[in-house]
């Protein structure tokens, strides 16, 4: 991150004040919180969409099941968050409410694009008014509706992007480089999950750590979101051939 100078400090105090070079520093700090968060990714396949996340178990004493990084928004929509834990949970709760409002109002499931835009619009309002701060979390929102498979990334600035495959959080550049070189939209669900696991392990190699992986999937045939069981995840890791004997999960605390 760019070093702050005395001249720049005055533009660092309030979210509504632009710096002379057109930046909102508080938004940049929120984006930095995301860059320091857990490594998460979403990948489309011909069979559906996979969401993969490093759960970041901070200590052996922690019950791994208590760390929730993949969320069900609606029957056909799932999401993962990276950044500040509480901010990500608040955005997920907001998304769930929007999905239920659509059910009650229109009697049908919400489209993934409309939901992603509503969440991004909500995030943007926290960059525009005094007395608030930006969300220090970003979401990957994935789902299947009448328009097909959709995968969106929200940003603390309120920007919205759609991808075929994407990663956010720590080690994003390493994972994205691998996805750009090896990802293909014609891959099967098994193939994208194995690619995602391999990319996640590769991104942690330099730190000598092994990720604790959680996976969620949405199948084209059923249009239903579900989390894979611990046994299913373990089988994929063994199939990917990336687990090393004696490797321990990463122990970190702080951001999600």
Secondary structure, DSSP 4 states (H G I P E B T S, - for coil): -PPPPHHHHGGGS-TTPPPTTS--HHHHHHHHHHHTS--EEEEE-SSEEEEEEE-----TTS-GGG---EEEEETTEEEEEEE-HHHHHHHHHHHHHHHHHHHHHHSSPPPHHHHHHHHHHHHHHTTTSTT----SEEEEEEEEETTEEEEEEE-TTS-EEE-SEEEESTTHHHHHHHHHHH--TT--HHHHHHHHHHHHHHHHGGGT-B--EEEEEEETTT--EEEPPHHHHHHHHHHHT---TT--B----S--
